[in-house]
Amino acid sequence: HARRRRREMSSMRASSRALVALLALALCVAAEAFYLPGVAPQDYARDDIVYMKVNKLSSTRTQLPFEYYSLPYCRPHKVAHSLENLGEVLRGDRIENSLYSFEMRLDQQCKVVCKIDSLTASQAGDFAAKIEDEYRVMMILDNLPVAMVRMLQNEDGEQLKTYERGFPVGFKAKIDADGAWVPPDVDGGDAKAFINNHVRFTILYHKDDDTDLARIVGFEAEPFSVKHTYEAPWNPDMSILETCNAHRMRYVDYDQPPQEARAGEEVIFTYDVLFKPSDIRWASRWDTYLLMTDAQIHWFSIVNSMMIVLFLSGMVALIMLRTLRRDITKYNELETAEEAAEESGWKLVHGDVFRPPKDFDLLSALVGTGAQVACMFAVTLVFALLGFLSPANRGALMTAMVTLYVAAGYVNGYVSGSLYRTFKGTNWVLNAFVSATLYPGVIFVVFCVLNMLIWHAKSSGAVPFGTFFLLIFLWFGVSVPLVYAGAYHALKTEKIEHPMRTNKIPRQVPAQAWYMSDFVQVLVGGVLPFGAIFIELFFIMTSLWLHQFYYIFGFLGLVFLILCITCAEISVMLCYFQLVAENHRWWWRAFGTSASSALYLFGYGCHYFSTKLEVTNKISAAMFFGYLFISSALFFAMTGAVGFAACFWFVRTIYASVKLD
């Protein structure tokens, strides 16, 4: 029996090991075959027909995107719209089919797309206006955005290949009476607009030697402006161009006469497709788009923020380990009534320190909203660090932020409800309603005004009515019920009890020095949290308003962690100084100390607008300041909630450490 039992145990262990090995193999295979939605690789055989898609026209000067076919480009008989996610719609992406196609790994030159017999005055004016505002064409091939190559030199003198998204609709240049180019810095000549009607596409591909299948790993474009001529009569199917003819070894170059955007002009749109083999693997094809040439600046930002944190940590440690311990020891050793009567400092206000502040319902709603924003941002960062929010998955970041903000409504309701009960509030339903509608209501009003302005400009950035109603449903149909669910949960949980009883008669606050006033303390408190993030803030604004990719979420995660620590420490330190000055009205100041960093954020945004952007119209300026206001308001709530939570824990901890009769 013993031998049989040992054999059974041995076979069971062998079966377990085999099962574990099979599971590990299955996980490896699954991991090898797992790709994020929308970014799975596509293999192409030789001569496969591949179609390019068009996205939008965008400009850093106006910030107003337009549909590709808002200009009289060549369009198919039936324009088909790709299905966009919520983030793509909010960004103004409008992905559509086009007449641009090619055969895989087959170079093709001088392909004619279409011919416009005569530009109307309206069409010429549209082209000229877009060229004046420096609009760029956005196209997509195999989920890769089109880009122009820009060579940069790093600090070691090495040449780095970088990408600039899109290619210009055209350009402006001066031409003298003889048709010769006039340098921009030389007087004379008429400035005219010219259309980039020829594009040379370079497709980089990585070939599998075993299967002979290829994957697209690069999508580059080089635009030209050329006034095409052809052999009459014009035949759309068999047109023979004189300015671009592969059989005659005649190709488009920069020395040919350009195509002017003028009424009555005949415009022929053409393109070349060149294929180049590449060692870049499919998994690394986004590296050139996301190439970071300023890593040292980011590390300087981290070091700068760490110095601030170390300084504050030293101050807080000094307060906690020396001053505060000495105070607690002294207060606990007071024995006689005479000694107790002569006490001073933060213990003196123990009977008023937990007195509910004025407008505590508003404070509860703000803290709850800040907790909601902090949860949304933290979870978004986690998903981004795991790679789920790659730029290859267009619109994923915006979609995730909206979805997580709505889902975090439960956190808002629970935090605001718990704090409201702590303040002995009785109308929890009204408190939940304020928490659910205060910030979303303000954002909704600003968003509606901006959307009306964008819609009036006929921009594709205007949110369609269907998406508009979806956002309203997410607010009232999902977020508001979640806030009420969180508030109801807070109502049913045990109430937070304070370690000190509150006196019936409020204690009068002694006269404070000017530097201890609420205004000065709040303004001073916001400097260090803003100082911890302002360098990284520059890169975030650049990615938003100058249409660059931002994918350094590792740096952003560190900055976010440092920001939270800085907010907590500066709030605790100034709160301690306030209590030592026998000022027991700390609730609102605890929130405002770190929340005031949002004022500096808004001011920095104004500085960035005036120094880095070349905005050309009032609608674009309204968009910038509207979105800056929304961002600053969310930052205000988040940083304020972090500072308040730290002070709340700090005050409860120190007053629970002293003995009172």
C-alpha positions in Angstrom: 0.0 0.0 0.0 2.8 2.4 0.8 4.6 1.7 -2.5 1.3 2.1 -4.4 0.6 5.4 -2.6 4.1 6.7 -3.5 3.6 5.7 -7.1 0.2 7.5 -7.2 1.8 10.6 -5.6 4.7 10.5 -8.1 2.3 10.2 -11.1 0.2 13.0 -9.7 3.3 15.2 -9.4 4.3 14.3 -12.9 0.8 15.1 -14.2 0.9 18.4 -12.4 4.3 19.3 -13.9 3.0 18.4 -17.3 -0.1 20.5 -16.8 2.0 23.5 -15.7 4.3 23.0 -18.7 1.3 22.9 -21.1 -0.2 26.0 -19.4 3.1 27.9 -19.7 3.4 26.9 -23.4 -0.2 28.0 -24.0 0.5 31.4 -22.3 3.7 31.8 -24.4 1.8 31.1 -27.6 -1.0 33.4 -26.5 1.4 36.1 -25.6 3.2 35.8 -28.9 -0.1 36.1 -30.7 -1.6 38.8 -28.6 -1.9 42.3 -30.1 -3.9 45.3 -29.1 -7.2 46.0 -31.0 -6.5 47.8 -34.2 -2.8 47.3 -34.2 -2.4 43.6 -35.3 0.2 43.1 -38.0 -0.9 42.7 -41.6 1.1 40.5 -44.0 1.2 41.5 -47.7 2.2 39.2 -50.6 3.9 40.6 -53.6 1.4 42.4 -55.9 -1.3 42.7 -53.3 -3.4 45.8 -53.8 -3.1 48.2 -50.9 -5.2 51.3 -50.4 -4.3 54.5 -48.6 -6.8 56.3 -46.4 -7.1 60.0 -45.9 -7.7 61.5 -42.5 -7.9 65.3 -42.1 -6.2 68.6 -42.8 -4.7 70.1 -39.6 -2.7 73.2 -38.8 -0.8 74.3 -35.7 -1.7 77.9 -36.5 -5.5 77.5 -36.4 -5.9 74.3 -34.4 -9.1 73.7 -36.5 -9.1 70.4 -38.3 -11.0 70.0 -41.6 -12.1 67.0 -43.6 -9.7 66.0 -46.4 -12.4 66.5 -49.0 -13.2 70.0 -47.8 -10.6 70.9 -50.5 -11.3 69.9 -54.1 -9.0 66.9 -54.0 -9.6 63.8 -56.1 -12.4 61.8 -54.5 -13.9 58.4 -55.2 -17.4 58.0 -56.5 -18.6 56.9 -53.0 -16.8 58.3 -50.0 -16.8 55.7 -47.2 -16.2 56.7 -43.7 -14.2 54.4 -41.4 -15.7 53.7 -38.0 -14.0 56.0 -35.4 -13.9 55.5 -31.7 -14.9 58.2 -29.2 -11.4 59.6 -28.9 -10.9 59.9 -32.6 -14.2 61.8 -33.0 -13.3 64.2 -30.2 -9.9 64.8 -31.8 -11.5 65.7 -35.1 -10.3 62.6 -37.0 -12.4 61.7 -40.1 -10.9 58.7 -41.8 -12.1 58.1 -45.4 -11.2 56.1 -48.5 -9.2 57.6 -51.3 -8.1 57.0 -54.9 -4.5 56.4 -53.9 -3.6 52.7 -54.2 -0.6 50.6 -55.3 0.6 47.1 -55.8 2.8 45.8 -53.0 6.6 45.9 -53.7 6.0 47.3 -57.2 7.5 50.8 -57.8 5.1 53.0 -59.7 5.7 56.5 -60.9 3.7 59.3 -62.5 0.4 57.7 -61.6 -2.5 60.1 -62.3 -5.2 60.5 -59.7 -7.5 63.0 -61.5 -7.5 66.3 -63.3 -9.4 69.5 -62.4 -10.2 71.2 -65.7 -10.4 74.7 -64.2 -10.2 75.8 -60.6 -13.1 78.0 -59.6 -12.5 81.2 -57.7 -13.9 79.6 -54.6 -11.7 76.5 -54.9 -8.6 78.6 -55.5 -9.5 80.7 -52.5 -9.9 77.6 -50.3 -6.5 76.3 -51.4 -4.8 79.7 -50.8 -6.4 80.0 -47.4 -5.3 76.6 -46.3 -1.8 77.2 -47.6 -1.7 80.6 -45.8 -2.6 78.8 -42.5 0.0 76.1 -43.1 -2.4 73.2 -43.2 -0.9 69.7 -43.6 -2.5 66.6 -45.2 -2.9 63.6 -42.9 -3.0 60.2 -44.6 -2.9 56.6 -43.2 -1.4 53.4 -44.6 -1.7 50.2 -42.6 -2.4 52.2 -39.5 0.7 54.3 -40.0 0.4 58.1 -40.4 2.2 59.7 -43.3 5.2 61.7 -42.4 8.1 63.7 -43.9 11.7 62.8 -43.1 13.7 65.4 -41.1 17.3 64.7 -40.3 18.5 66.1 -37.0 21.9 66.1 -35.4 22.4 64.9 -31.8 24.9 66.1 -29.3 27.5 63.6 -30.6 27.2 64.9 -34.1 25.3 61.8 -35.3 22.5 62.2 -37.9 19.1 61.1 -36.5 16.1 60.3 -38.7 12.9 61.9 -37.4 9.4 62.2 -38.8 7.3 65.3 -39.2 3.6 64.3 -39.4 1.7 64.9 -42.6 2.8 67.0 -45.6 1.9 70.6 -46.5 -1.1 71.4 -48.7 1.2 73.8 -50.5 3.5 76.7 -50.0 3.8 80.5 -50.6 6.7 82.0 -52.5 7.7 85.1 -54.3 8.1 85.2 -58.1 9.4 88.1 -60.1 8.1 89.2 -63.5 10.3 86.7 -65.3 9.0 83.8 -63.3 12.2 83.4 -61.2 12.1 82.6 -57.4 12.7 85.6 -55.1 14.3 84.8 -51.7 11.9 85.6 -48.8 14.3 88.2 -47.3 14.5 90.1 -50.6 12.0 92.8 -51.4 10.1 92.6 -54.6 8.0 89.9 -56.3 4.5 88.8 -55.7 3.8 86.2 -53.0 1.7 83.5 -54.5 0.3 80.2 -53.3 1.3 77.0 -54.9 -0.4 73.6 -54.6 1.5 70.4 -53.8 -0.2 68.3 -56.5 2.5 65.6 -56.7 3.5 63.3 -53.8 6.3 60.8 -53.8 5.4 58.1 -51.3 8.2 55.9 -50.0 7.0 52.6 -48.4 9.4 50.9 -46.1 8.7 47.2 -45.7 10.2 44.3 -43.8 10.2 40.9 -45.6 10.1 37.5 -44.1 12.6 35.4 -46.0 10.8 32.1 -45.3 7.3 33.1 -46.5 8.2 36.0 -48.8 5.5 38.0 -47.1 6.1 41.6 -46.1 4.9 44.0 -43.5 4.8 47.8 -43.9 7.1 49.5 -41.4 7.3 53.1 -42.8 5.1 55.6 -44.7 7.1 58.6 -45.9 6.1 61.4 -48.3 7.8 64.1 -50.2 5.5 66.7 -51.8 6.1 68.6 -55.0 4.4 71.3 -56.8 4.5 71.0 -60.6 2.4 72.4 -63.4 1.8 69.3 -65.4 1.7 69.3 -69.2 0.4 66.4 -71.3 -0.1 65.3 -74.9 -3.5 66.3 -76.2 -6.1 65.1 -76.2 -6.6 64.2 -72.5 -7.5 60.6 -71.9 -8.3 59.8 -68.2 -7.4 56.1 -68.7 -4.3 56.5 -70.9 -2.9 60.0 -70.2 0.6 60.8 -71.3 2.3 63.4 -69.2 5.2 65.4 -70.5 6.3 66.6 -67.1 6.3 63.1 -65.5 6.8 60.1 -67.7 8.5 56.9 -66.4 9.0 55.5 -69.9 10.9 58.6 -71.0 12.9 58.8 -67.7 11.3 62.1 -66.9 10.5 62.5 -63.2 9.2 65.3 -61.1 11.8 67.5 -59.4 12.0 70.9 -57.7 13.2 72.6 -60.9 10.0 72.3 -62.7 7.4 75.2 -62.8 5.1 75.0 -59.8 1.3 74.7 -59.8 -0.3 78.0 -58.8 -3.5 78.1 -56.8 -5.3 80.5 -59.1 -8.8 80.6 -60.6 -8.9 79.1 -64.1 -5.9 76.9 -63.5 -5.9 73.3 -64.7 -4.6 71.0 -61.9 -3.5 67.4 -62.4 -2.9 65.4 -59.2 -0.2 62.6 -59.5 1.9 60.5 -57.2 4.9 58.1 -57.1 5.2 54.9 -55.0 8.7 53.7 -54.2 9.4 50.6 -52.0 12.5 50.2 -49.8 13.4 47.1 -47.8 14.1 47.8 -44.2 15.6 46.1 -41.2 13.0 47.7 -38.9 10.7 45.0 -37.5 7.0 45.5 -37.3 7.0 45.8 -33.5 9.5 48.7 -33.8 8.0 50.7 -36.7 6.7 53.4 -34.4 10.1 54.1 -32.9 11.0 56.8 -35.5 7.7 58.6 -34.9 8.2 58.5 -31.1 12.0 59.2 -31.2 12.9 61.3 -28.1 15.7 63.7 -28.9 15.5 65.5 -25.6 15.9 62.8 -23.0 18.3 64.9 -20.9 15.7 67.6 -20.5 13.2 65.1 -19.1 15.8 63.7 -16.7 16.6 67.3 -15.7 12.9 67.7 -15.0 12.9 64.6 -12.8 16.0 65.7 -10.9 14.5 69.2 -10.4 11.3 67.7 -9.1 13.2 65.3 -6.8 15.2 68.2 -5.3 11.9 69.8 -4.4 10.6 66.6 -2.9 13.8 66.1 -0.9 13.6 69.6 0.5 10.0 69.3 1.5 10.6 65.8 2.9 13.4 67.2 5.1 11.1 70.0 6.4 8.3 67.5 7.1 10.6 65.1 8.8 12.0 67.9 10.9 8.4 68.8 12.0 7.4 65.2 12.6 10.4 63.8 14.3 11.6 66.8 16.3 9.2 69.6 16.8 6.0 67.6 16.8 7.4 64.9 19.0 8.6 67.5 21.5 5.2 69.2 21.5 3.3 66.0 22.1 5.7 65.0 24.9 5.3 68.4 26.5 1.5 68.5 26.2 1.2 65.0 27.7 3.4 65.9 30.7 1.3 68.9 31.7 -0.2 68.0 35.1 -1.3 71.1 36.9 -4.1 73.4 36.0 -1.7 76.3 36.0 0.5 74.6 33.4 -2.5 73.7 31.2 -3.7 77.3 31.3 -0.3 78.5 30.1 -0.1 76.1 27.2 0.1 77.5 23.7 0.4 76.2 20.1 -1.7 73.7 18.2 -3.0 71.9 21.3 -4.8 75.1 22.4 -7.3 74.8 19.5 -8.1 71.1 20.1 -11.7 72.0 20.8 -12.2 73.8 17.5 -9.9 72.1 15.0 -12.6 69.6 13.9 -15.4 72.2 13.7 -17.1 71.9 10.3 -16.1 74.8 8.0 -18.4 77.2 6.1 -19.8 75.8 2.8 -18.7 72.3 3.8 -21.0 70.9 1.2 -19.1 72.6 -1.6 -15.8 71.5 0.0 -17.0 67.9 0.0 -18.0 68.1 -3.6 -14.6 69.5 -4.6 -12.7 66.9 -2.7 -14.8 64.1 -4.2 -14.3 65.5 -7.7 -10.5 65.8 -7.1 -10.4 62.1 -6.0 -12.3 61.2 -9.1 -9.8 63.0 -11.4 -6.9 61.6 -9.5 -8.2 58.0 -9.9 -8.9 58.6 -13.6 -5.4 60.0 -14.2 -3.6 57.3 -12.2 -5.5 54.4 -13.9 -4.9 56.0 -17.3 -1.2 56.1 -16.5 -1.2 52.4 -15.6 -2.8 51.4 -18.9 -0.4 53.7 -20.8 2.6 52.2 -19.1 1.4 48.7 -20.0 1.2 49.8 -23.6 -2.6 49.7 -24.1 -2.7 53.4 -25.1 -0.1 53.3 -27.9 -0.4 56.0 -30.6 -0.9 53.1 -33.0 -4.3 52.7 -31.4 -5.7 56.1 -32.4 -8.0 57.8 -30.0 -7.4 55.2 -27.3 -6.0 57.8 -24.8 -8.9 60.1 -25.1 -11.4 57.3 -25.0 -9.8 55.8 -21.9 -9.7 59.1 -20.0 -13.4 59.8 -20.7 -14.4 56.3 -19.8 -12.4 56.1 -16.6 -13.6 59.6 -15.5 -17.2 58.4 -15.9 -16.4 55.1 -14.0 -14.6 57.0 -11.2 -17.9 58.7 -10.4 -18.3 56.0 -7.7 -15.1 57.3 -6.0 -16.5 60.8 -6.2 -19.7 59.9 -4.5 -18.1 57.8 -1.8 -15.4 60.4 -0.9 -17.7 63.4 -0.9 -20.4 61.4 0.9 -18.0 60.3 3.6 -16.7 63.8 4.1 -20.2 65.2 4.1 -21.2 62.9 6.9 -18.1 63.8 8.8 -19.2 67.4 8.7 -22.6 66.3 10.1 -24.5 67.1 6.8 -28.0 65.7 6.6 -29.0 66.0 2.9 -26.8 63.5 1.3 -29.0 63.4 -1.9 -28.3 67.1 -2.6 -24.6 66.6 -1.8 -24.4 63.7 -4.3 -26.2 65.9 -6.9 -23.7 68.7 -6.4 -20.8 66.3 -6.6 -22.2 64.7 -9.8 -23.0 68.0 -11.6 -20.6 70.7 -10.4 -17.5 70.0 -12.5 -19.3 68.2 -15.4 -21.7 71.1 -15.6 -19.0 73.7 -16.0 -17.1 71.6 -18.5 -20.3 70.9 -20.4 -21.0 74.6 -20.8 -17.5 75.5 -21.9 -17.5 72.5 -24.3 -20.9 73.5 -25.8 -19.7 77.0 -26.4 -16.5 75.8 -28.1 -18.3 73.2 -30.1 -20.7 75.9 -31.5 -17.7 78.1 -32.5 -16.0 75.1 -34.2 -19.2 74.1 -35.9 -19.6 77.6 -37.2 -16.1 77.4 -38.7 -17.3 74.2 -40.5 -14.4 72.3 -38.9 -14.4 68.5 -38.6 -13.4 69.1 -34.9 -17.0 69.9 -34.1 -18.6 67.0 -32.2 -21.5 65.4 -34.2 -24.9 65.2 -32.6 -24.7 61.5 -32.1 -21.5 61.7 -30.2 -22.9 64.7 -28.3 -25.9 62.6 -27.1 -23.5 59.8 -26.2 -21.5 62.1 -23.9 -24.8 63.3 -22.3 -25.8 59.7 -21.7 -22.4 58.9 -20.2 -22.9 61.8 -17.8 -26.5 61.3 -16.7 -26.9 57.6 -17.5 -23.7 56.3 -16.1 -21.7 58.9 -14.1 -24.5 60.4 -12.0 -25.9 57.0 -10.9 -22.4 55.9 -10.0 -22.0 59.0 -7.9 -25.3 58.3 -6.1 -24.2 54.7 -5.6 -20.9 55.8 -4.0 -22.7 58.3 -1.8 -25.2 55.7 -0.7 -22.4 53.3 0.2 -20.8 56.1 2.3 -24.1 56.6 4.0 -24.3 52.9 5.0 -20.7 52.6 6.2 -19.4 53.6 9.6 -19.0 57.4 10.1 -15.5 58.8 10.6 -15.2 59.9 14.2 -12.8 62.6 15.3 -10.4 62.1 18.2 -11.4 65.4 19.8 -14.8 66.8 20.8 -15.8 70.2 19.4 -16.6 73.0 21.8 -20.0 74.6 21.5 -18.6 78.2 21.4 -16.0 78.8 18.6 -12.7 80.0 19.7 -11.6 83.4 18.4 -8.6 83.3 16.1 -5.8 85.6 17.3 -4.5 88.3 15.0 -2.2 86.7 12.3 0.9 88.1 10.7 0.5 89.2 7.1 2.5 86.2 5.8 0.2 83.9 7.7 -3.0 85.2 5.9 -5.0 82.8 3.8 -4.2 84.6 0.6 -0.4 84.6 1.0 -0.2 81.0 2.3 -2.4 79.7 -0.6 -0.3 81.5 -3.2 3.0 80.4 -1.7 1.7 76.8 -1.4 1.1 76.4 -5.1 4.6 77.4 -6.2 6.4 74.1 -5.4 3.8 71.7 -6.8 3.9 73.7 -10.0 7.7 73.8 -10.0 7.7 70.0 -9.9 5.8 69.7 -13.2 6.4 72.8 -15.3 9.2 71.3 -17.4 7.2 68.2 -18.3 4.2 70.5 -18.8 6.0 72.1 -21.8 6.2 68.8 -23.6 2.6 68.0 -22.9 1.4 71.3 -24.3 3.7 70.9 -27.3 2.2 67.5 -28.1 -1.3 68.9 -27.8 -0.9 72.1 -29.7 1.9 71.4 -32.1 0.6 68.0 -33.1 3.5 65.9 -31.9 3.4 62.4 -30.4 3.7 62.1 -26.6 4.6 58.7 -25.4 7.0 59.1 -22.5 4.5 57.9 -19.9 7.3 56.6 -17.7 8.6 60.1 -17.1 5.0 61.3 -16.7 4.3 58.6 -14.1 7.3 59.7 -12.1 6.3 63.4 -12.4 2.7 62.5 -11.3 4.0 60.6 -8.2 6.4 63.5 -7.3 3.5 65.9 -7.8 1.3 64.0 -5.3 4.1 63.8 -2.7 4.8 67.5 -3.1 1.2 68.5 -2.7 0.9 66.4 0.4 4.0 67.6 2.0 3.6 71.4 1.3 0.0 71.2 2.6 1.0 69.4 5.8 3.8 71.8 6.5 1.7 74.9 6.0 -1.2 73.4 8.0 1.2 72.7 10.9 2.4 76.4 10.9 -1.3 77.5 10.8 -2.2 75.4 13.8 0.8 76.5 15.7 -0.4 80.1 15.2 -3.7 79.0 16.9 -5.7 79.3 13.7 -8.1 76.4 13.7 -9.8 77.2 10.3 -7.6 74.8 8.3 -10.2 73.0 6.2 -10.4 75.2 3.1 -6.7 76.3 3.4 -5.7 72.6 3.3 -7.5 72.3 0.0 -6.4 75.6 -1.5 -2.7 75.3 -0.6 -1.8 72.8 -3.3 -4.9 73.6 -5.5 -3.5 77.0 -6.1 -0.8 75.4 -8.4 -3.6 75.4 -11.0 -3.4 79.2 -11.1 0.3 78.9 -12.1 -0.6 76.3 -14.6 -3.1 78.6 -16.2 -0.6 81.4 -16.2 2.1 79.2 -17.8 -0.5 78.3 -20.5 -1.0 82.0 -21.3 2.8 82.4 -21.5 3.0 79.4 -23.8 0.2 80.8 -26.0 2.0 84.1 -26.5 5.5 82.7 -27.1 5.1 79.3 -28.8 1.9 79.5 -30.9 1.1 81.5 -33.9 -2.7 81.5 -33.7 -4.3 83.4 -36.5 -8.0 83.7 -35.5 -10.2 84.3 -32.5 -11.9 80.8 -32.6 -8.5 79.2 -32.2 -7.7 81.4 -29.3 -11.0 80.6 -27.7 -10.3 76.9 -28.1 -6.9 77.2 -26.5 -8.1 79.2 -23.5 -11.3 77.1 -23.1 -9.4 73.8 -23.0 -6.7 75.4 -20.8 -9.5 76.5 -18.4 -10.9 72.9 -18.3 -7.4 71.4 -17.7 -6.7 73.9 -15.0 -10.0 73.3 -13.3 -9.4 69.5 -13.2 -5.8 70.1 -12.0 -7.2 72.4 -9.3 -9.6 69.7 -8.0 -7.0 66.9 -8.1 -4.1 68.7 -6.4 -6.5 70.2 -3.8 -7.9 66.8 -3.0 -4.4 65.3 -2.5 -3.4 68.2 -0.2 -6.6 68.0 1.7 -6.3 64.2 2.3 -2.8 64.6 3.6 -3.8 67.4 6.0 -6.9 65.4 7.1 -4.7 62.5 8.0 -2.1 64.7 9.6 -4.5 66.6 11.9 -6.3 63.5 13.0 -3.0 61.8 13.8 -1.4 64.5 15.9 -4.6 65.2 17.9 -5.1 61.5 18.6 -1.6 61.5 20.1 -2.2 63.9 23.0 -4.0 63.2 26.2 -6.8 65.4 27.4 -8.8 65.3 30.6 
